[in-house]
Amino acid sequence: MSKKVGIVAGSISRFDNPRHTLQEEMCAEAVKMILDDVPDLEIGDFIKKGYACCYSYFSDILEQQQCMHWIIHDYLGLSGVPAFRVESGGATPIDAVVNAALWIRSGMFPVVLVVGWEKMNELPIQKVNEAIAIAGDTDWDFVSGFTYNAFYATLETRRMHVYGETEEDLAEVAVLCHNNSLDNPYAQWPAQHGFSKITVEDVYKSRLISWPYRLLECAMTSEGASALLLANEEMTKKLTDNPVWITGVGFGTDTMRPGDRPDNPAWKGLYPEDEKIWPKTIPRPLSPYPDLTNFGSLRVAARMAYKDAGIKNPRKEISLVEIFDPYAGVVLAGLEDFDFCKRGEGKKLLREGVIAPDGELPCQLSGALTAQGHAVGSTSIAQVVDVYWQLSNQIGKKWGAPGRQLSKPKRGFVHGHGGTGCQAGAVVLEV
Amino acid sequence: MKQPGPEKVLREQKIDEKYWENWEREGGWRPVGWKIVEMNDGPTLNDLKPEQFMIVHRPHADFYHHSYGKVSKFFMGLLEGKLYGTKCPKCGLVYCPPRAHCYNPKCRLQETVWIELPKKGEVHSYTVMAIAWPSMAHLQPLVGAMVRIEGTNTCLPMTMRNIDPEKVNIGLKVNIHIEKQPKGDLLDVYATPAEEPKPPKRTPEELKRFREDMEKTLAWVRKTFGPK
């Protein structure tokens, strides 16, 4: 049996805050776009022909609802159809995509619909921060007074200390993402702030959140939904003549608490090449990689996905990348953990324009979490959809911005993660 | 076979049961107000039309009674002003946060033993919070540090006092303190510098920006909570 998994269609109901539209209504908007794109897909086929659904939302607390996916599933007219929800913090939506791909590869389901959403405006913002932060260890991380902003800030401070990253590097990442989002009709930044480009000075003017991070370097809190229709090779070819294939999937983990990472015995010796890269002037922890500078779960997920897709040299073989960047420094760390460069050199790819929209390896073309938005359960599904539209040459149609379509991209890489990198997933997409 | 219960209460800091009962009742889901708004909506920014929405204000209160399990000794230690960690008798790794079982893959979840820890450590990394917990907002800008307690193989996140945010740096030696009136959670623990801090290198622009950020943060605190 072919192990190919195809993307038949993908859609987004835009990110904003507030949306006011109910979760099931945003999901219906997204799924309706898929039905419009795939006239041969019947909702009634799901039960008759043995298809399935995989749902993605992060927080029962944010939604003030447990088992929200039961409402969504029913609302879409799919009652009876096999379905469940995956949940793993920020990794929720990428895990839903990985899970759906593995379901198809197992041969159990010929077609799987993935739907993800989040509502993040219904609690006061401090309580939203709290609802997110209790994905950290509530006895040992959260009750230190740190929010996620503060934890990611300590990780970035470590990168600045060990690698020499600067505040300007972080601001430049924010500029890249925000300006990339300006043609994206699904993005929250232009919906709220208009369509003018920003500069490093604008980032510096935005308020400090937790040094070194400022407001424009942090993910937005968003509401929105997105959907992906995946199928096996035979059904993909039946349902679309413009398919994109998921040729690699991966997922990995690291410790719950970032403070446990520097001396974690489980990581010692796992990546000897990375362990060698350590400044002589800084005391060497027992496990120098990932320490607090990098994200080990991202490395495990990426290498698994590359192996699965038969990729030997990711820097040469991948055309575009969407990194899950709740904070600007994660883009730079990710470039290293995904083997696009050596550890500590993420800033070089930024400074040399490699990840710019017209660079060799364009990153964050959607605007990603700081500009497209971060409705958690929808985030990575939407990023996969953005890369799928690029690979299937649909940016002109879907964004109404043909100038933003890359010229014949071959392969895309999308990653997602949760917590402080506690769990991560990755997919390789290929025309 | 034996039955495990009932539990015997050895020591207790009592709660005001009536207050919390009432608090839970008030957080009982019924709307305390509502509004009707009009806003453009639609699945893309190329496809918006005006819609009306009704929004209810709906409180929801929770009150947990949480056990610290087999690492309760750490928190009981805080009540006595002592800092405890655990040590694996097989591999020697020392944990704070403590683990009742060693997570070194070689040790096959070996049970650990308790040891008292020195109240000294070193900053492994740090941040300066301009947005802290709501209950700590009056302390902003607040230094948060990942502190490696002397002799441990872990870092414990905690806030710092008596430190100029401009001067905190990785490698700074710190003293660890426990609140005089501990409440029984990690927030009872904080750090102060144990040596003259050596600030990180900043360019003149970075330093100017940093000082402006601290001033803005302090101005907000003064405006919100009154002068210190």
Interface residues (C-beta under 8 A of the other chain):
Chain A: S11 I12 S13 R14 P18 R19 H20 T21 M26 E29 A30 M33 Q64 Q126 N129 D137 D139 W140 D141 V143 S144 G145 F146 T147 N149 A150 F151 A153 T154 L155 T157 R158 M160 H161 T166 E167 P185 Y186 A187 P190 A191 Y204 R207 L208 I209 S210 W211 P212 R257 P258 G259 D260 P262 D263 P265 A266 I282 P283 L286 L292 G400
Chain B: V37 M39 D41 G42 P43 T44 L45 N46 D47 E51 F53 I55 R58 H60 Y68 V71 C91 L93 P97 Y103 N104 P105 K106 H124 S125 Y126 T127 V128 M129 A130 I131 A132 W133 P134 M136 P141 L142 G144 A145 M146 R148 N153 T154 C155 L156 P157 M158 T159 P165 I170 G171 D185 L186 L187 P200 E206 R209 F210 D213 K216 T217
